[in-house]
């Protein structure tokens, strides 16, 4: 929604911002995206920048890998963070970068940094809900701590349900609704023993 013309980007951003009631829009990337951050913030739309691993384009960039591991890549990420702040970003998400780099980025900018796989030296932390509670069948990244395993509970519950339906244990009389006898008589024209 923000990699096209300025007009298309602005139109998409305004619509998304207004239709969702969001407090800000998140844009992934540095470089050319910095001009988009500036465009949106000058229009009055708060922007959260996202640097490091960029999930929306990870497949194009070689997969889900730690970013900023070399001195040159780390320096570029720091410069991108500074440029994002200068363009008006109100916060920066730092994903899947070395903890030392996250600490340096956090020191280089005055806006909050939020880490996801970036160590403890950011201003806050975020994880993907599905990862944190193990909902689904996907790979859980190394940087995630799961606090529940609802995926297993859901699978077990659905298997029990399917088994109960197949065996006839569900539904029982406790799960059904009944009509009053006089309504049944009116419906079936005098049948006495309709159940």
Secondary structure, 3 states (H helix, E strand, C coil): CCCCCHHHHHHHHHHHHHHHCCCCEEEECCCCHHHHHHHHHHHCCCEEEEEECCHHHCCCCCCCCCECCCHHHHHHHHHHHHHHHHCCCCEEEEECECHHHHHHHHHHCCCEEEEECCCCCCCEECCCHHHHCCCCCCCCCCCCCCCCCHHHHHHHHHHHHHHHHHHCCCCCHHHCCCCCHHHHHHHHCCCCCCC
